[in-house]
Amino acid sequence: MSATKQSTQATVELQAKDLPAHCPNPAMPLWSSHPRVYLDISHGPASCSYCGTTYTLAPGMVIKGH
């Protein structure tokens, strides 16, 4: 999982091992925590409704179904 700064909001690039996508993520400090929100990134980037952090799948990563 890697984060890059875009103005005031971060973009988090997820690997397949990081799924299911949720915010806050383990790299976020405890003081900035909010209720856990699961995000659907199967059709493209998704943003957290609490903090605005955007989550996307890393290039080349494929989500595999059951």
Secondary structure, DSSP 8 states (H G I E B T S, - for coil): -EEEEETTEEEEEE-GGG-SEEES-TTS-GGG----EEE--TTS-EE-TTT--EEEE-TT------
